[in-house]
Amino acid sequence: MFYHQTALDRQLDNVKVLNFLKQLGYPEEYKFKSYLDLLVTKLKNYDLGSGGFPHEIGIFLGYPLKDVLGFMGYSDLEYTCREEWKVYGDKAISALQKNRFDLARDYFSRKLEQVQNIKQVHKVI
């Protein structure tokens, strides 16, 4: 998984997000690395069949909290549509985030088109 540490840290270091993640067993004290490590552990355990899939990964992927809560059944928001993920409640917030994703994807696609060989990919990322 590729991520922009500052952007992901900003996504995670939010009172509502932290309160929710703590309910799912994440540490009381927020530390970026420990939260990411726990998600990786949960994903590995899922692969080994010893745990359920950690659907909170949507938060780590940048999906709006309301949509993650709705998908996991922790919200009474109505399912409104499906884009790259299931959207619950107000579509505007999710559409704004999807637009950000699209812009970033387009930017990196243009950059990757300029790469002459595989060893140059790290410069783009």
C-alpha distance (Angstrom), angle and dihedral (degrees) to the residues before:
residue distance angle dihedral
M1 . . .
F2 3.78 . .
Y3 3.77 118.3 .
H4 3.76 141.0 167.2
Q5 3.79 102.5 -121.6
T6 3.80 96.4 -150.2
A7 3.81 92.9 48.9
L8 3.81 93.3 45.7
D9 3.79 91.8 45.9
R10 3.81 89.0 52.2
Q11 3.82 90.2 49.3
L12 3.80 92.8 50.6
D13 3.81 99.0 38.6
N14 3.79 93.7 72.3
V15 3.80 121.8 115.6
K16 3.81 95.3 -128.1
V17 3.80 93.2 45.1
L18 3.80 92.5 46.7
N19 3.80 92.8 48.6
F20 3.79 90.5 51.9
L21 3.80 94.8 45.7
K22 3.80 91.0 48.6
Q23 3.82 88.3 56.7
L24 3.81 86.6 57.1
G25 3.81 93.0 54.2
Y26 3.79 102.6 -89.3
P27 3.82 114.8 143.9
E28 3.80 120.4 -81.4
E29 3.79 90.7 -127.1
Y30 3.79 112.0 62.2
K31 3.78 115.2 -128.3
F32 3.78 117.5 161.2
K33 3.80 96.0 -137.8
S34 3.79 95.5 46.6
Y35 3.82 91.7 50.9
L36 3.79 92.2 48.6
D37 3.82 91.1 45.5
L38 3.81 91.4 52.4
L39 3.81 91.4 51.0
V40 3.82 89.9 50.9
T41 3.82 90.0 49.2
K42 3.80 90.8 50.7
L43 3.80 90.4 49.7
K44 3.82 91.3 49.8
N45 3.80 91.2 48.3
Y46 3.79 89.7 50.9
D47 3.79 90.0 52.8
L48 3.80 88.3 52.1
G49 3.79 90.8 50.6
S50 3.79 95.4 -117.9
G51 3.79 98.8 112.4
G52 3.77 144.2 27.3
F53 3.76 120.5 -95.1
P54 3.83 110.5 -83.5
H55 3.80 99.2 -122.7
E56 3.79 88.6 -179.2
I57 3.80 83.7 82.7
G58 3.80 84.3 92.5
I59 3.80 88.3 73.1
F60 3.81 90.2 52.9
L61 3.81 89.1 49.1
G62 3.80 90.4 55.1
Y63 3.79 100.3 -104.7
P64 3.81 114.9 150.1
L65 3.80 112.9 -92.8
K66 3.82 91.4 -124.3
D67 3.80 90.3 60.4
V68 3.80 93.8 47.5
L69 3.80 90.6 48.4
G70 3.79 90.9 48.2
F71 3.80 93.3 48.5
M72 3.79 92.0 48.7
G73 3.82 91.7 48.8
Y74 3.81 95.3 -112.9
S75 3.80 94.6 118.4
D76 3.76 136.0 56.9
L77 3.81 91.9 -142.2
E78 3.78 113.1 128.7
Y79 3.79 120.6 -112.7
T80 3.81 103.4 -108.9
C81 3.81 107.6 174.3
R82 3.77 146.7 -30.6
E83 3.75 123.8 -113.1
E84 3.80 118.3 147.0
W85 3.79 85.5 -33.6
K86 3.79 135.5 13.6
V87 3.78 111.9 -79.0
Y88 3.79 121.5 -146.2
G89 3.80 125.9 -167.6
D90 3.79 119.9 -19.2
K91 3.81 109.4 29.9
A92 3.82 93.9 -160.5
I93 3.81 95.9 74.4
S94 3.79 92.0 48.5
A95 3.82 92.8 44.4
L96 3.80 90.1 53.5
Q97 3.80 91.0 52.6
K98 3.81 92.0 45.8
N99 3.81 88.9 52.0
R100 3.83 89.2 53.3
F101 3.79 89.6 51.3
D102 3.81 91.4 48.9
L103 3.81 92.0 50.5
A104 3.81 91.7 49.4
R105 3.81 92.1 46.7
D106 3.82 91.0 50.1
Y107 3.80 91.2 48.1
F108 3.81 93.4 51.7
S109 3.80 92.5 43.0
R110 3.80 90.0 56.5
K111 3.81 90.5 47.2
L112 3.80 92.8 48.5
E113 3.81 90.9 51.3
Q114 3.81 87.0 62.7
V115 3.81 93.4 55.2
Q116 3.79 112.4 109.3
N117 3.81 97.7 -166.8
I118 3.79 139.1 6.8
K119 3.80 93.3 -101.7
Q120 3.81 89.4 67.4
V121 3.82 95.1 58.0
H122 3.81 92.7 89.8
K123 3.82 88.8 62.3
V124 3.80 90.2 59.7
I125 3.78 94.0 48.0
